[in-house]
């Protein structure tokens, strides 16, 4: 029985290594075994999760575990290779059965990756027939449960409209940010942000006597009017008014929500867009920002409603709460806006900055070529992809315009991988016009200098 137990553990180990390599390396060295090839049935030969990196990880890890099963390293490595061959065969069969890549099928997923290496190992261990069956009978359900657990942590929880498979490393970030039982540990898990914002920067502005002035600046919200001319805009949409509220960070300053509401009571628009980052910190409870949001949303007067995207301070678990508050969340999807017989499209993507979960091609899947498109993202970092897919106007925030700027100069830091010309205000890329709002709230520390907060009122013009 000891030999059977060792073989079972060895088989589980070599099958664990490919997802473990994915967890550690992410998208690096991720070369598909089938090269993206499709067969006559228009299905992939294998699937996007079958990679050369995964096979190498299994073979090398199997060879390294040779001492555990008392076999030469090359035999253990060969057994691991046979397990991967069995896995590839299961994937090939599942594609022919029209099963999606990454889906789990009990027995089919495990039988070949257990049987093939076991036939080789049996030549050395000379298992009895009942031992052979015990190994398979134990390995198959354990491997299946492991696959189910991997799917759970790599794609759960998810919103019903969430169209993209998210890496488990990304999901861990979201879970860590939003899972409230972790509250007592969140300072440790986000130690860098805690030290830089709550200790060093806050102490610095207190010492130099500018903290109170910076907080007053952060509450001095300006209304900024911008006209944008779009050649794809239908004539009936000429004069269409859009209000952009981004980087709200509603629980950062006590008086902020009241200041915003004062502006909203005198504003009527056709459409309101929320550009993400409703919560102040990237961690901690979400209830405080939701309380402010439920005060704010009823004050918005927008004929076509309120639409939003997630920012790097938000997480997918907040989506139902945002929608309950009255915001239609766009998570890599498009929404048509109609005026009479004409229409334009609002395309919204998930956070392109921290979670990097934006999927621009998927977002445009329902948008006909040549129609007018307003593209909404939390940050400007998806600007190239948006332009390539025909966006006419790109609206975003995230940078806060720098939030703390020197007099007469641009932002000291943009916190964005996009070029600095996209950091604040109007910009262009190809035929696409962009606008990066300075945001309504303040992030990190609730202070602003030479960079006032803004509510952006956009008027679309035909031209």
N, C-alpha and C positions, 0 to 999 in steps of 0.2 A: 504493500500500500504506500510505502514511503516513495518508491519510484514513481508510482502513478501521481502522487501529490506533486512531486517535483516537475513532472512533465506538464501537468496542468498549470502550475505557476509559470513555467517557462513559456507556454503558449500564450498565456494572458500577458506576460511581459512583452513579448515581441509584437503582439497586437496593440499594446498600449503605446508603443514608441512613436508611430506616425502621428497620432493626435498630440502627443507630448511635444514632438518637434514643431508642430504647428503652433502650439501654445507659446513656445519659447522664441520661435523665429518669425512668427507672423507671416507676412507675405514675401519674405526674403528667400531666395533660392527655391521658389515654389514653381517648379517646372512640371507641367502635367505629363503623365505617361503617354496619353494618347495624342498630345499636341493639339487638342481641340478638334480632332477629326470626327466627322459624322459619317455614319453608314447610310445605306440605301433607305433605311427607315427614318432618316432625318434625325435620329437620336445620336448622342455622343457615343463613341466607341466604348468608353469607360465612364468618365465623369470627372468633374473638376476637382474632386477631393483626392483622386489617385495621383500621387506625385512621386517623382524620382527621389526627392528628398525624403519622403516617408519610407520608401523601400530601403534606401541606404541607412536610415536611422534604425530600422528594424534589423537589417542584416548585421550592422556593426554592434548594435546592442545585444543581439543574439549571440554573436561570437564572443562578446565580452562576458556573457553569462555562462560560458561553456564549463567553467569550474563548478557551477551549481549543479549541473546534471552529469558531471564527470565524463565529458566527451571532449575530443579534440576541438579546437576553436573553429576549424573549417567545417566540421560536421554540424556544429551548433549554428554557424552562420548559414549553412546550406538549408538547415531546417527552417530558419527564419525566412529565408528566401522563398521556400516552398509555401510557407504561410501567406506570404504576400502574393504569390502566384494564385493561391486559392482565393484570396481577397479580390484580386483582379477578375477572376472568373465569375465570382458572385456579382461584381459590379457590372460585368458584361451582360450577364443574364438579366439583371434588374433593368438595365437600359432597354433591353428587348421587350421587357414586360411593361414598359412605359412608367417605371417607377422613378421618381425624381432623385437626383444626386443628393446623397446625405440621408435619405430615408432608410429606416431599419426594417428588415424583413426577418422575422424569427426563423431560425434554422438555415435558411438560404444564405444569410450573411455569415454564418459561423461554420457551416459544415465543411466547406472546402478548405478554409484557412486552419481548421483543426485536423482534418483528415489527411491532407497531403504531408505536412511535417510529421504526423504521427506514424504514417507508413514508413518513413525513413527511420525515425527513432526506434521503431519496433525491431528493425534489423539488429540493433545493438542491445536492446533491453529484453527482447524476446518475451513480450507481454502475453499473458493468457488471454483468451478471447473475452472473458468477462472483465479483465482489467482494461482491455482495449475499449470496451463499451462504457466502462465507468469513466474513463478519461473524457470521451466525447460527451457523455451524458452530463458531466459536471461542467466541462468547458463551455458548451453551447449556451446554457442559460446564464452563466456568469458573464460571458462575453456580450450577450444580448443586453443584460442589465447595465453593463458598463457603457455600451453604446447609447442606451436610453439616458443614462446619467449625463453623458457627454452632450447629447442633444439638448438636455434640459439646461445645462449651464451655458451652452453656446447660443441658444436662441430663446430663452425664457427669462423674464416675462416679455411679451411682445404685444404691440398694438395690432388690432385686427387688420389694419391697412398696411402694416409694415412689410414692404416688399423685398427687403434685402436680407440675405444671410449675414449675420454679424459674428465676427470672431469672438471666441470665448474670452479673450483678453479684454476686448472692449466691453463685453457684458459685465466682467468683473469690475471694471471702472464704474459702470453705471450702478451696479448693485452696491458697491462700496459707498457711492455718493448718496444713494437714496434709501438704503436699508436702515430704518430708524433704530433697530436694536443695536446698531453699531455706534450710536451717538457718543457713548463715553470714550470710544477709541478714535473718533474721527479727527481729533486734533493730532494724534500720533500718525494716523494714516495720511494726513495732509500737512505734515510737519513743515515742509518748505513754504507753503502758502501762509501758514500760521506765523512762522518766524518773520517772513518778509513783510507781511501786512500788519499783523497785530502787535508785533514787537518792534522791529527796526523802523519802519516807515512812520507808524503812529507816534513812536517816541521821538523821532526826528522832528516832526512838525509841531509836536508839543513843546519841545525844547526851544525851537526858534520862534515860537509864539504865533504860528500861522494856522493852527488847527481850526480855530473857530471861524476864521475868515474863509478857509477852504470849504468848510461845511456850508457856510452861507452862500458861497459861490455855487456849490452843488445844488442848492435849492433854487437858484436863479435860472429858471427854465425859459428859454426863448422859443418863439414860434418862427420857423424858417420856411419861406415860400420858395418853391422851385417849379419852373415850367420846363417840360421836356417834350421835344418834338420827335415824333415817331412816324416814319414813312409807312409802316404797316398798320397804323391805327385807322380803323374805320371812321368815316366822317361823323357818324352818330356818337362816337366816343370823344369827340373834340370837346375839351373842357371838363373831362372826367376827373374828379378830385379824389386823391388818395392820401390818407393820413398814415404816416409811418411812426410807430412807437417801438423803439428797440432798446435793449439793454435797460430794462426797467429797474431791476434790482430793488423791488418794492420794499423789502424788509430791511434795507440798509439805512434809511433815514426816516425818522418818525413822521415828519411833516411832508414827505415827498408825495404820497398818494393824494393828499389834500391839494397840494400845489398843481398836480396834474389835472385833477378834477376841475379846478377853476378854469383851466384852459379849455377843457373839453366842453364845458357848458356853453361856450360861445362858438362852437365849431360844429358844422354839419358837412359831411363828406359823403361821397358815393361808396367808398371802401376804406376799411381800416385794416392795417397790417401790423402784426406784432412780430418783431424780429428776433425773439428769443431772449434768454437770460432774464427770466422773471424773478428768480431767486438771487439773493445777495451773494452767498458763498457757493463754492462748488461742492459743499458737503453740509450736513446738518439737516434738521427737520424742514419739511416743506410747508407745514401748516401756516406759519406766519405770512409767507408770501401769498398763499392762497386766500387768506383773509383779506389782504389788501386788494388782490385781483378781483374778488367778488364785490368789493366796493367800487372798483374802477370801471368794470365792464358795463354795468347798467348806464353809465354816464356817456358812453360812446354812441353817437348818432351817425350811423353809416347805413345807407340804403341797401347795399349789397352784403352787409354783414361784416364780421370780424374774422380774419384768417391769421394764422400764426405758424411759425416754425420753431423748432427746438434749438436752443443754444448750448454752449458748453457748460453752463451752470444748471441746465435742465437735464432731465433724463427721461427715458421712454416711459417709466412708471408714472410720471406726472401727467401724461397725455390725457387719461380719462378725467382727471381733475380740471385740467384746462378746458376741455370740451364741456364739462358740466357747468363751468363758469360762463360759457357762451362763446368760446373761440373754436372755430373749425381748424383743426391742426392739419397741415399739409406735411406729410412725411414721405418725401420722394414721390410726389404725385402732382397732378394738374387739376385745375378747376376752371370751367368755362364761365365767363361773365357775359351776360346778354343785355343788349339794348335794342329793342325791336327785333329785327331780323339779323342784326350784326352781333358779333361776339369777339371778345379777346380772351386770352388765357392767363390765368395766374398759376405759375409753377413754383412750388415750394420744396426745398430739399432739407434733409437732416443736417446736423452740425458738420461743417467741413473743417473745423479747426481742431478740436480736441478728440472727439470720437471718430472723426473722419468717416462718417456714415452716409455722406451724400452720395447719391446715385443719379447723376444728371441724365444719362441716356434713358434710364427707366422712368424718370420723371416726365420726359417728353414723349413717352410711348403713345399717348392719345392725342398729341398736338399736331394738327396738320401743318405741313411745311408752308411757310409764307404768312401765317396768321400772326397777329400781334401778341406779344408775350411780355408780361411783367414777371420777372424772376426774383423770387424772395429767398434769401439765405441769411444765416446769422452773420457770416463773415464774408469778406471779398475773395476768399481763397478758392472759390469755384469759378472765377471769372472767365478763364480760358474755355472751360467746358461749356459754360452757358452761352458764350459767344458762338462757339462752333455749332451749337444746336439751334441757333436762331433767336435767342433772347434779344428783345429790343431795349429793355430797361432793366438794369440789375440794381435792386435795393437791398441794403445790408447795414450792419452796424459792427458790433464787437470791439472795434478799436477804441471807442470812446473819443475818437479824434486825438488820442494821446492822453486825455484827461488832465495831465499836468504838462503844460507847455511853457517854454520860455517866452518872454514878450517878443512879439514880432517874428517868431520862428515856428516851425512845424512841431509835430509831436516828438518827444524824447524817445518814447517806446511805442510801438504799434501793436505788439503782441500778435502779429500776423505774419504768415509766410508769404503773403502776396506783396508785390512791389509797393514802395512807399507812396507812389502816386495814387494808390487806391485807399490810402489810410483815412482820408477825410474829405468830405465834400464831393463835387462833381469830378468825373473822370470819364475817359473813353478808352475802349479797346476794340479795334476794328470798327465795325458798324454799330456796336453796342455802346449805349450810354450807361454809365454807372453812377450811383450816389451812395456814399458811406456816411451814415448819420453819426453825429457825436454822441448819440444816445441820450436817454432821459435820466437814468440814474448814474450812480458811480460805483465802480467795482474795486475790490481790494480794500482800500480805505475810502470812506465817503467824502472825498475832497476833490475840488477842481481848481485849477489855476490857468488863466488865459485860454480856457477851452469850455465855454458855457454849454450846459445841457440844452438839448433841442427836441422839440416836436416838429416833425417835418411834414409840411403840407405840399403835396405834389399835384400839379395840374398837367394833364396829358393834352398835347396839342397835335393836330394832324399836320404833318409837314416833313 
